[in-house]
Amino acid sequence: MALDALLKRCRAWKHRHLLGTKDLSAKDISLVLDVAEELASLKDIAPLKGRRLFNFFVEPSTRTKTSFSLAGRRLGAEIVDFSPASSSLTKGESLKDTARTIESMGVDFTVIRHGASGAPAFLSRLVHSSVINAGDGTNEHPTQALLDLYTMRQRLGKISGLRVALVGDILHSRVARSNLWALQKLGNEVTLVGPSTLVPHDLDAPVSHDFDRALRENDVVMMLRLQLERQQAGLFPSVGEYVHFFGLTRERLATLRNGTIIMHPGPMNRGLEISAEAADSSRSVILNQVTNGVAVRAAVLLLHSQVHA
Amino acid sequence: MILIKNCKPHDLLLDGAVLRKAGKGAEKAEQTVDAKGLVAVPGLVDMHVHFREPGREDKETIATGAAAAIAGGFTSVAVMANSGRVCDDAVGVVYVQAKSREAGGANVFAVGAVTKGLKGEELAELGKMSDAGAVAFSDDGMAITNSELMRRALEYSKMFRKPILAHCEDTALTKNFVMNEGPVSAKLGLRGYPNAAEAAMAARDCYLAALTGGHVHICHVSAKETVDVVRRAKKQGIRVTAEAAPHHLLLTDQTLVNYESKYKMNPPLRTQADVEALIEGVVDGTIDAIASDHAPHTSEEKEQELAACPNGIIGLETTLGVILSIKGIPFERAIDAMTAAPARILGLKGKGTLEEGADADVTLIDPKASWTVDPAAFKSKGRCTPYEKMKLTGRAAHVFVGGRQCS
């Protein structure tokens, strides 16, 4: 498909901001995946030439920030990077003022990563650019979910009617929430697996504490990063006990049914929630996820560029 | 002398600072107010407000707070102790009273802190504050987590016949909370404050009141379980009273779906089931009083991401309209909960009643007035209200304090 035809297709997108998959329809999600796929085959294009992307990462991140930079550059956009250590945020400037100041310099996309749930929603009421949520607190990380769905579709040939297990610290996971909303909208069956202290029972999804059974019953097993400070907070008794019940060990890897893929949003704790053998096995699509991140984020930028064009 | 005539339930004569039934002597009135279509009620009493002075006059002063009270129909308010300089001694109490007199708006009564500096460690000088005029004691804003200290506070305050106004929150269960804990907080990825953290502390305080014979008043009840706790305690004859805030009687945690700070307060907005249980509690008298928990903050503080912005909204200028707009609370009970009930709890003699010889504090209500909430028109310095642009029915038309017309 030529770029012009693709841009025409992008006009079906009606959202000014991407705050979460919560706000997207099944049609919206399919459009992102399709545009990402088309983009992957187009070379030497610069539809975002003259547009500026503000990489506003208040919370540290390497992969997501780099991924957005690459995605923006691929489409010809100019990237403005922000690092909190050298910024006026540390001098007491409010989130509101920092964002509006940068925007006054002419910015079309504000890609924000922030420790507080809802910070992108707050920002979207204050600025004129398109706000793209790159992860907010324990709320959402929509582009991660979109690239996860893209990877599932790529590997399994479809993105509906799948059985997906999200495993680990669901309570504190924005990746889990974004995946849950997106997968459910497309008609997949999502099970939340983990200890009862880390899996909320009121997320409108079935909960299971039996990881071994989940390994046998799902097409996708997505392992989530376990933060060690949760143990100090009393949410589980010890790392050993956690791995015993919910770690994707070498032994458990052998019990995976044929065709099931292993995913992880990264960064991984090798030897904790996931063993080296599982991470590096032929079932693992973890590096594909990283690769696909650029195409999916480029698609997101392209779609939003057509709304305020 | 002011004659108020043509109002329900009957004409009134304000003889200086004293209220008389209009009858003989009415012809001597220097001023007559035609109150046709209006309802005369005792000057409204809000037993739970925060005015921030001394110390944080940028948020609210006693003068702006007292003016906001008048605008909302309230002739008496009780200010909590957690201003910039904590009101934990007689000097603090006297300061509030002096500033109130100077302001000349509503009567502003001081609530003294239970513990020095609100630290929850040592009792403040409750006796000296009582002598200076404090009407009650409270560490509101902070929970008294030490049960032994709460026990002693209830035992000691009994000596001065003043209640302890309890902010019930088990803070170990509410660390870094932003909203109610439930399906909505799970979906929004926000830290929750479960109902149990309020109800468990309320139950503790009721049992401590039973143990000591002290009077505990449960502030800003928000959870349905807390209503049950208070109802059972009252049946057992425990000296417990309770209040609810208008926002907990109207709004739910669903309002937070867009992460707006005007819906962030402590205790948080709960669910529809809680709202209904609270209304039932107000109607059957389990919840004695309605109080605004008027908590002004600057716009800079509130215009932040949800996790960073402080708890609290203002309420004095919207309470009456909101309460009268809630279906299910009869007018007479609503007025009682904003007059006689708080006056009784705080021991305010001559307030909350239209009896012959009472203080000449009167509010004339236009129950049919329809109006739209406009924060720019507030007398309060605070602007953060969840009711902006909301259409309410019922408003104070005229307010008299100590026989003087204030609005």
Chai-1 contact restraints between the chains, C-beta under 6 A:
chainA,res_idxA,chainB,res_idxB,connection_type,confidence,min_distance_angstrom,max_distance_angstrom,comment,restraint_id
A,L95,B,E305,contact,1.0,0.0,6.0,A-B,restraint_1
A,K96,B,E303,contact,1.0,0.0,6.0,A-B,restraint_2
A,A116,B,E305,contact,1.0,0.0,6.0,A-B,restraint_3
A,A116,B,A307,contact,1.0,0.0,6.0,A-B,restraint_4
A,S117,B,G189,contact,1.0,0.0,6.0,A-B,restraint_5
A,S117,B,L190,contact,1.0,0.0,6.0,A-B,restraint_6
A,G118,B,Y259,contact,1.0,0.0,6.0,A-B,restraint_7
A,G118,B,L306,contact,1.0,0.0,6.0,A-B,restraint_8
A,A119,B,E305,contact,1.0,0.0,6.0,A-B,restraint_9
A,A121,B,N258,contact,1.0,0.0,6.0,A-B,restraint_10
A,A121,B,Y259,contact,1.0,0.0,6.0,A-B,restraint_11
A,F122,B,Y259,contact,1.0,0.0,6.0,A-B,restraint_12
A,F122,B,E305,contact,1.0,0.0,6.0,A-B,restraint_13
A,G137,B,G189,contact,1.0,0.0,6.0,A-B,restraint_14
A,T138,B,G189,contact,1.0,0.0,6.0,A-B,restraint_15
A,N139,B,G189,contact,1.0,0.0,6.0,A-B,restraint_16
A,R177,B,G189,contact,1.0,0.0,6.0,A-B,restraint_17
A,P200,B,A186,contact,1.0,0.0,6.0,A-B,restraint_18
A,D202,B,P183,contact,1.0,0.0,6.0,A-B,restraint_19
A,D202,B,A186,contact,1.0,0.0,6.0,A-B,restraint_20
A,L203,B,A186,contact,1.0,0.0,6.0,A-B,restraint_21
